[in-house]
Amino acid sequence: MDSRSLLAGLGVGALMLLGAVSPLAGTAQAQTAAVDPANYSAIIDHPLFPLSGMAPKILAGASRDTATGQISKERVELRVSPATEIVAGVAVTVLEEFGYVDGQLDEHSRDYFAQAKDGTVYLFGERVDHFQDGALVEQPGTWLVGQDVSTPMVYLPAELAVDQTFVPEDVPGLVKDVATVVALDQSVSTAAGVFTGCAILRVADDQGDVVDRSLCADVGLVQELAAVQDEAPQGGIELVKLGGWA
């Protein structure tokens, strides 16, 4: 499972207590010259990324290894941490993601978000733990503003237009994702229901993987599918439960 495909898949705000702030241990906490905390808020209320007003989420599906053809079951649990944290001097909301492959924990990530005054959502970094056979393994994936890069990434612009392109992640030597808006005001059906007011983003990473990510009004992420589905589909995940897990 790749954390980048879901980064910030968007989950939950009912648990968020904005008055609670905890620093990130062992990381650079100094404000960078390019980041003014006064320009950002930990309240994330973007219509397509409403972390400050949502319940925990469960998404599920399957993926196919293009090399071996093996099919794996995937399950992703998303929730917002009850405390904000500080990255580069800015209070950020923490989205936690637990990724399971064939019932085994594969990855745990903590993604750090803040929203600008104009409504744009910025990504301030992520901490990623990878697991194999239940044991923590060393793999790259963690990055933070103020430590690895100087400025936050535009995770989701305040306003979207078809054919608009932006870069949710760009960390030299680690990750680069490019997102393009391919459709707006769509309806998307999943096992959890029918969702409207959806934007479809085509997200390509630097490894050649491309997914279509559906973000829907007042819900956020509801579906993510491989953009190319051939005779042996590569698969994807969809929202199967909203609320009831924390």
Buried (B, 14 or more C-beta within 10 A) or exposed (E): BBBBBBBBBBBBBBBBEBEEEEEBEEBBBEBBEEBEEEEBBBBBBBBBBBBBBBBBBBBBBBBBEEEEEEBBEBBBBBBBBEBBBBBBBBBBBBBBBBBBBEEEBBBBBBBBBBBBEEBBBBBBBBBBBBBEEEEEEEEEBBBBBBBBBEBBBBBBBBEBEEEBEBEBBBBEEBBBBBBBBBEBEBEBEBEBEEBEBBBBBBBBBEEEBBBBBBBBBEBBBBBBBBBEEEEEBBBBBBBBBBEEBE
